[in-house]
């Protein structure tokens, strides 16, 4: 039996979000941050600290409603740096389509800090154009 080829192709899409030190409703509580379409599969992305946060400790965890740290766990926000997301192969559903961000801190609430999140994804079953014969 031969492998069944598929000529459908799609571009990788990116969702971008910047979170500043004053944006979280409450530190230590996960909030919906990036909405993905049902059927999306995260294929890459990163967390980039543009301006270091200035509490005693500052971290960000990215996940979803089922797994709080699916994409990143307690990434340090005290140093300007880039951290790649963990790619798991999880496919979003109509009820699990948000990437949730949990910013945590100890010490006083930060008065400075900015972090940029980029989530790259494809959507299962989507074809924007064809390439090859599919035979």
C-alpha positions in Angstrom: 0.0 0.0 0.0 1.4 3.4 -1.0 1.4 6.5 1.1 -1.6 8.7 0.2 -0.3 12.1 -0.7 -2.1 15.3 -0.1 -1.5 18.3 -2.4 -3.2 20.8 0.0 -0.8 23.4 1.4 -1.1 26.3 3.9 1.1 29.0 5.3 2.0 29.0 9.0 0.1 31.8 10.7 1.4 33.8 13.7 -0.5 35.4 16.6 1.4 38.2 18.4 0.6 39.6 21.8 2.5 42.1 24.1 1.8 42.0 27.8 3.0 44.9 29.9 3.6 44.9 33.6 0.2 46.5 34.4 -1.9 44.4 32.1 -2.7 41.2 34.1 -6.0 41.3 36.0 -4.3 39.5 38.9 -0.7 38.1 39.1 -0.8 34.4 39.7 -4.1 33.8 37.8 -4.2 32.4 34.2 -6.0 34.6 31.7 -7.1 33.9 28.1 -4.4 35.6 26.0 -4.4 34.4 22.4 -7.4 32.8 20.7 -6.7 30.2 18.1 -9.2 28.6 15.7 -10.5 25.2 16.4 -8.2 22.6 14.8 -5.1 24.7 15.3 -1.8 23.0 16.0 1.0 25.1 17.5 4.1 24.5 15.5 6.4 27.1 17.0 6.7 30.5 18.7 8.5 32.2 21.5 8.4 34.4 24.5 10.6 37.5 24.2 11.2 39.7 27.2 11.6 43.2 25.7 11.8 45.1 29.1 12.8 43.1 32.2 10.2 43.0 35.0 11.4 44.4 38.3 9.8 42.4 41.2 11.8 40.0 43.3 10.8 37.2 40.9 8.7 37.3 37.7 7.7 34.4 35.5 5.2 33.6 32.8 3.6 30.2 32.1 1.7 29.5 28.9 -0.9 26.7 28.5 -4.6 26.1 28.0 -7.7 25.2 30.0 -6.5 21.6 30.4 -2.7 21.8 30.8 -1.6 25.1 32.5 2.0 24.7 31.2 1.5 23.1 27.8 3.7 25.6 25.9 6.0 27.2 28.6 6.6 26.7 32.3 7.7 29.5 34.6 9.9 31.4 32.1 11.9 34.1 33.8 10.9 37.7 33.0 13.6 39.4 34.9 16.1 39.3 32.0 15.7 40.5 28.5 15.8 37.2 26.5 14.0 34.9 24.1 12.6 31.4 25.0 11.2 29.0 22.5 7.7 27.6 23.1 7.3 23.8 23.7 5.6 22.2 20.8 3.3 19.3 21.8 1.2 18.5 18.8 -2.0 19.4 20.7 -5.0 20.2 18.4 -7.3 23.0 19.7 -11.0 22.3 20.0 -14.0 24.6 20.1 -13.8 24.6 23.9 -10.0 24.6 24.2 -8.9 27.2 21.8 -7.2 29.8 24.0 -3.5 30.1 24.9 -3.7 31.2 28.6 -1.0 33.3 30.2 -0.2 33.2 33.9 2.2 35.9 35.1 3.4 35.3 38.6 5.6 37.4 40.9 6.9 37.6 44.4 7.8 40.8 46.2 6.1 44.0 45.2 3.9 44.3 42.1 6.3 45.2 39.2 6.4 48.8 38.0 8.3 47.9 34.7 8.3 45.1 32.3 7.1 44.0 28.8 6.9 40.6 27.3 6.0 39.7 23.7 4.4 36.3 22.9 4.4 34.8 19.3 2.4 31.7 18.6 2.9 30.0 15.2 0.2 27.6 14.1 -1.4 25.7 11.3 -5.0 24.5 11.1 -5.7 20.8 10.5 -7.6 20.1 7.3 -7.1 23.6 5.9 -5.7 24.0 2.4 -5.0 27.5 1.0 -3.5 26.2 -2.3 -2.4 23.0 -4.0 1.1 21.9 -4.8 1.9 18.6 -6.5 -0.6 16.0 -7.8 -1.7 14.5 -4.5 -1.4 11.1 -6.3 
